[in-house]
Each structure stands twice: as structure tokens, then as C-alpha cells.
Amino acid sequence: MTTTPDTAPAAHGAPPASTTPTVALCGVEFGWGSAGKLGAVVGALRDRLGDDVRFVGVGSRLGRDVVRGYGVTEWHDVDLADPRALRALVEEQSIDVALCVLDRAAATGFQEAGAPVVFVDSLPFLWTEEDVAGLPLRAAVYCAQLCPGLPGPAWPVMARVENLRWVESVVVPAQARPERDVREPGTRRAVVSLGGLLSPLLDDPLDYLLLVVPAALRALAAWGVAEVTLCGNLSAPLRDRLQEVMPDGLTVRSGALGHQGFLEAVADADVLLASPGLTTLLEAGTRGVPVVCLPPQNISQILNATFYAQATSAPVVAWPDTVFRAQDVLDARLDGGGRGEGDDGEPGGSPGEDAALALIYGGIARAAAEPGPVRAALAARIGACLAAVEANAGLWTGLARLVGTGGAGQVADAVLATARTGTAPHSS
């Protein structure tokens, strides 16, 4: 899914008085996970209220096209670090409640501007004591997405949340398709999803792409795939570079693809190959689509792949040890007491964080300098995972069933209750 959002000028002046609730929307600028969650909650709110709800989008430039597909057309560029500008927006637009997905700065800013906040946290398993100061622990409602396990360092952090509400996975609901055999070789379809690729600490996202995409396409071609839909925050220059390494015999489509279009392509595919962002894994699992987890791009994806493997009994693709070992990354992070980069990409600024990310990004950059051996190793590992898909050797709905799929509606109910009662955040 590529996006080239157009920025409309901010509206000025208070809208006419209305009983229609006005909900501010903001998702963190890292990948499409937060945008997908915003879209799912917007859809749930529309299910409840129809058009009798008004949305005011703030920031979220990467995800605007995703959320715009759910009928959100009003967007404002506001400096979240400027309390006067944010307070002016809250007052001018008569905002009743702010829905913030993973954007901790936005949640804090809206609270200080006088708007009650419903905060959606899909990474509660990632936090350590280093994160406490940055989390909106006193939000009107803090919706933490259920996870298969909560590591020890995260327990005291979540215990500090004042209005904690555990919710199921925040995804667009769907009926899981019945188990079916994959298509015959030569007619198979696959989706390859690479995420947003927007970590502020990543010098060159092309390194990851030029290692993983050729290996994935080579393995898919050998497995009998005829059509591939390639999704990711891929600019035209990046797509041109990738075109140079496309294997013969595959029809590869790439370009702009909205959220619903992505979900439809996934539902029709024999397999999804994805860098293991949690929202993507849960969206596919909700639909019963087999996933091959590609090598991780950041710390949270290491944990996400582990969750997926444990819940589905499916194999996942790890980097060769010459790139980095996942356990070394996790050990380095905890040894320094740092927080993980996660889906929001915010640097922790601690020795542990720096050391862990240096292992990931340094290893990928070194491998990209001489990509041949790593591509070959990854193609073999992806091929082994595809064999497991063909044998149906995985409980593809396992992760989604473990944590549930009703979170979008649960968050929507929290947003409506907060908007109707006017519950204000605690003073900070």
C-alpha cells in the first residue's frame, strides 16, 4: 500500500453546535498498523452511529489514505508539541474525545489541551520502566490489546495505568474462510507485505527490501505462484530497483492499495508473506489465511513472530546468524534496560535500545553489501515455510483466536461512552 496524501488546509472557526459526537483521530507515524486500527474503530463507530458522528483527523500523514477509505476526509496538520495550537484545535472543532493509536505524544498533548483521550496500545508487552514517563497512564480510557504473554518488565508498567481496559485485537472483523487446499502449482496467488518501512533510526529501507524481496519472489516462483501482489511503502525509485531483481515467470503487481483492497487481496491469496507486524498477522489470522513471517525489521517484530509461531505451530523465517540472532537483540535490549522501538518507532535513547538496534540495522546493512549468500539462505527458509503451508501444517487462526477479534467494537464503545459523559482526563 503506497500513499501520497494530499493535505487539505485546516478549517477555522467553530462548527455549528450539534449533538453529533466529534472524534479526533491520530495514529503514530510508523507503518500502517495504527492506521489500520483507526480504520477498524471508525468502521465500528459508523456501524453504531451511521453518519451521525464527525471525525477530525490530526497528523497521521502516512496513514491518511488508509483511514480516508473509511470516510474520514477532514485532516489538520498541527504541531503536537505546541499546546496552544492543539488547544485551539480542540476548541475550534469542539472535539469531544480524542482517539490516539500508539501515539503517546498526541495522547499527552490532547490531555493537556483539555480533551479526554482514549488511547489504544497494541504493544503492552514491549514496555519497560524506561517507558513510564512517555505513556499516557492517566488517559480517560487506556485500551491495551490482549497479547499471548506479558513479559516481566511490562507488568509494573501496566500496573500504573489508572483506567486500564484490556481489549481484543483491533481489526476489521471477518469470517475466517473454511480450510481449503491451495491452488495448483502455476495458478497460485500470494501477497507480500513489507509494512511502512519508516523507522526514524533506519538509514536505508532499501537494504531490507533488496535482501528479502528477491528471496521471497524466488521461493514463491519455485512453489508455483503465478501472481504476486507486492504491498509496502514503496516509492517509484524503490520499485524500479526491485524490478531489477524480479524473477522471470511471475506477474508482480505493486502500487497504491487501500486497506479494504489489501484485506480483499489477502483473503483471496493462498499465502501471505509479511514482515511480522502485529496488525497484519492478526488481520490475516482473522481471515484464516496462512502467513509466512519474513525476517523481522525491528524489535517488536521479533516478538510478534514468536507469538505467531507459538499460537499457530507454523515455522517462521529467521535471519541467518551472520546477520543477527534474535536472542542477542532481546538480551542487548534488556541488559541496558531500554525500551523497544516497536511499531511506533520512537527511539528509547538508552544503552540497551541503542545496542539492540545496532545489531538489527548494522547486520542488515552489512548483509546488503554482499546480498547473494543471505538471499539464498532466506529463499531456502521461505521455501520450507511454504511447504508447511501446502501441507496445512499450521493453525492459521491460532493467534487471532487466542486474543479475540472484537477489539474495534470494544474501543468504539469506550470512545462513545467517553464522548457522551464528557469524562475529562485527570490533571497531570
N, C-alpha and C positions, 0 to 999 in steps of 0.2 A: 504494500500500500504506500504509494508516494503521495505527498501532499504539497501543494503550492498555495497556501491560504492567501486570500485577499483580505486586507484589513479595511474594514469599514470605519469611517470616522465615528468617534464616540458621540453618543447622543447627549444632549444637555437639556437641563430643565426637568423638573419632577413630572412623572407621568400622572395622568388623572387618577384620582382616588378610586380604588377598586377592592372588592373582596377577593379577587383572584390573587393567590399567593405568588410572590416574586422570589425566585430562587436564583442565587448567584452560583455559577459553576466554575470550578477551577481544578485542573489536573496538572500534576508535575510534568515538567518538560523533559521527559526521558522515555523514549519508546512510545508504544501505543497502549500499554496496559491501562494507564489511568484514563485515557480517552475511551477505551472500550468499556470500562466500568461506569464512567459518566453516561455513556450512551445507554447502557443497560438500565441504570437508575432512571434516566429521563424516560425511557420506554415504559418502565413500571409506573412512573408518575402519570404519564399520559393514559395508561390503562385505567388508572383510578379517576383521573380528572378530565380526560379528553383535552380539549383546548383551553380549559379553564385553569391554566397555570402558565406563568410567564417566566422565561429563562433569560438570564443575563450572563453571558459568557465573559470570563476575565482571563486574559493571558492565554495559555494553552495553545500556542501557535501551531505546534506540531500536530496536535490532535483536533484542530478545528474542523477539518473536513470530515473526520470520523463522527464527531458529535453533531455537525451540521446535518448529517444524514438522518438525524432524529428530529429535525425541525428546529434546531437552535440556530438562529440567524443573527442575533444581536451580540456583538463582541466588542469589548473595550480593552485597550492597552493601558494598563495602569501600573505604575511603579509600586510594587507591593511593599517596598521598603519606605515608602513615603506615606506616613499615617494620615496626613491632611488630604492627599489625593484619594486615598481609599475611603476615608470618612465621607468625603464629598460624593463619591460614587454611591455609597450606601444610602446617603440622604437623598440625593437626586433621583435615584432609581427606586427608592422605597423598598429596599431589599429586606425581606422577612427572615431569610435564612440563607446561609452560605454552605454549599456542599463542596467540600475540598477532598480530593482523592490524592493522598500521599504527599500533597504539597504542604509541608509543615509551615513554611514561611507565610503562605497565603492564609492558612488557618489562624495563625497567630495574628496576622495583620487584620483580618476580618473581626476577630475577637476584640482587638484594641479599638477598632472602628465602631464598635457597638452592635455588630450583627452576630446573632447566635450561630454557631458553627456545628455542622455535622461532618465529622472527619472520618474518612474511610481509610483504614490501614490494612493493606494486604500483606504486609511484611512483619507482623509482630514477632515472628521467630528470629528476626535478624538483629533486634536491638540489644544493646548492652548499656551499662551505666553511662557510657560516653554520650549516649543519645538523649538522655533525660532532659537536658536543658533545651533541646530543639523540638521536642514533641509537644503537641497541644494537649497536655494532660488534663486540662480543665475545660475542654470543649463541651458544648451543651450535650452532645452525644458523640461518643468515640466508638465507632463501629470497627471492631477488629475482625478480620476474616479468619474463620477457623482454619487450622493447619494440622497436619498429621502429628506434629510434635512441637513442643515449645522447649528449646534448649535452656539449660540452667541460667545462663546470663540474662535471658529475656524475662524470667519470672519476676524479679524485683522491679523491673521497668513497668511491666503491665500492672503490677500491684499498685502502682502510683496513680493509675488512671482513675479519675473520680467518677465518671459516668460511662463506664465501660459496658459495651453491649457486643457480645460475640454474634457474628452473623455467618451464614453460609456463603459459599463462593458467589461473588458478584459477577454474574454472567447473564447473557441473554438466554432465557430458558428455551429448551428444545426437547423434543422426544428423541431419545437415543435410538438410532436405527437398529433393526434386528441384525444379528450376526449374519454375515454373508461372506461367501468366498470372494477373493479378489478376482478382478478381471483376468482374462487370459493374457499371457505374455504378448507384447506387441500392441495391446489395447489399453494398458493400464494408465491411470491418471494419478498425478502426485501434485501436492502443493509444497513448496519450500518457503518457509517464513523465517526471515532474518531479523525481525524486530526493528527498533528505531535507530540503533547504532549512533546514539547521541550522548555518550558519556562525556562530560567535560574534561575528563582526565585521559581520554583516548586520543592520541596524536593522529592516527590514520585508520579509519574504519576499513579501508581497503585491504589492510593486512589480513584481517579475519576473513573477508569475503574471498580473497584470492587463494586462501588456503582451503576453505570449507566448500564453497560453491562448486569448483571443478570436481572435487572428490564426491560430492553428493550427486552431481549430474552423471558422473561416470558410473557410480553404483546404480543409479536409477536406470540408466540405459541398459546396463548388464542384466537388470532384473526384469526388463521387458516393458518399461514405461514408455509410452508414446508422447504424452502431453504433460508438460510441467508448467504450473503457474508459480512464478517467482515473485515473492512479496517482500518488501522491505523499504526502508527509507533510502531508495536508490536514485541518485541524481543521474542525469543523462551521461555525464562523463564516466561515472561508475559503471553504468550499464554497458557503455562502449568497451570499457576494459574487460568486463566479464564476457562480452561477446567473443573476445579473442580466445577464450578457453572453453567455449561451449563444444561438447562432443557432437559428432555427426549423428543424425537419425532421431534427434529429439526436436519436438516443437516446444519452444520455450516462450511463454508469454510473460511480460513484465510491464509495469506501469501502474497508473492510479487505480486503486481498488478500494472502495468504501468498506465499512465494517460489515454491512449485510452481505455485500458481494463476496467478501472474504469468507464469511461463515458459510455461504452457499457453496463456494468452491471447495472448502474443507469437507462439507457434508457429502459432496459428490466424489471425493477423492478416495482412492484405495489406501493412501497413506499420506500423512503429513510429516515432513521433515522440518524440525523447528529448533532454533536456538531456544533453550528451555526457559522462556519467560512464563511466569506462573499463570497469567490470564490466558495465554494461548493454550497451555496444557489443559486448563480447566474447560475452556470453550470446546476443544476437541473431545475431551472426555465426556462432556455433557451430551455430545452427539454420537458417542461410541466409535469415534474414528481413531484408528491406530496411529500412534505417534512414534517416530524415531527421534530421540533427543540428540541434537547435534552437540558438538563440544561447547562448553559454556563460555560466555563472553565476560562474565563478571561474577562477583561473589554470590549474589543471590541465586544465580542460575546453577551454580554448583549444588546448592541445597535443593533447589527445585527439581533438578534431575534425580537427586537421591530420593526425594519424596515420591516422584513418579515411578521410579524403579521399584521401590518398596510396595507401593499401592497396587501396581499392575503386574508385578513379576516380569516385566519386559526388560530386555537389555537396553542400555543407553551407550552412547558413543563418548568415550573419554579421549582426551588428548594423549598422544604418546608421551612417555616420561621425559623425553628430550625437550618438550615444550614446557609443561609444568605438571606436577602432581597435585590433584585437588586437595589431598590431605595436607600437603605442605602449605597451601594457600590458607586453609582454615586454621592451621596451627599458628602461622605467622600473624594472622589477624587477631586471634585471641591472646597470643603471647604478649602483644603490645597493648591489649585492652581496647582496641579500636573498633569502630563500628563498620559494618559492611556497606558497600556502595549501594547495593540494592537496585530496585527499579527506578529510584529517584535520582541516582547518580550523584548525590551530593558527597563531596569528599569529607572524610572524617577528620583529617588533619592530625591523626595520631600516628605514632611509630608503627603500630600494628597494621593500621589501614594502609599506610604507605608501603610497607613491606609486602603485604598481600597483593596489592595492585601492581607492584613492580614485578612480582612473579608472573602474574597473568599477562600484562601488556608487554613486558620485556620478552617473555617466552614466545608470544605470538609474533612479535616484531622480528625476533631472531629467526624463527622458522620461516617467515615470509621472505627473508632474504635468499633462502635456498629452499623453495617450496616443494620440490619433487618428492623427497622421501616422506614428508608429512602427508602430502596429498595421497600418496599410495597407501600409507597406513590407514588414513581415515576412510578411503574408499573401501578397503577390506573390512573395516569395522562397521561401516554403514551397511555393506552387503550382508554381514552376519545378522544385523538387526532386521533387515528386510526379509531375510529367510524366516525369522521368527514371526514377522507379520504374516507371511504366506502360510505358515503353519498355525496361525491364530494362537500363538503361544503367549498371550497376554490378556489380562482382564482390562480391556481398554477403557472401561468406565470406572475403573477402580478408584482413582484419585477423586474424581467428581462425586462419586457415591460416598466416599469416606467423609468429605467435608460438606456435602449437600450443595444444592444448586439454587436455593431460594433467596440468596442474599440481596439481589437487586430489589425485590419487593420489600424485604425487611428494612433496607436502608431507606427506600421510598417512604415507608410508614414512619420512620424516625424523622425524616425531613418534614412530612406533613404535620406530624404532632408538634414539632418544634415551631414551625411557621404559625400554626394555629394558636398555640399557647403563648407565643412571644417570649419563650424562656430565654433569658439573657445569660450569657456566659458569666462565670464568676469573675470578680475583679482580680486582676493579676498584680 
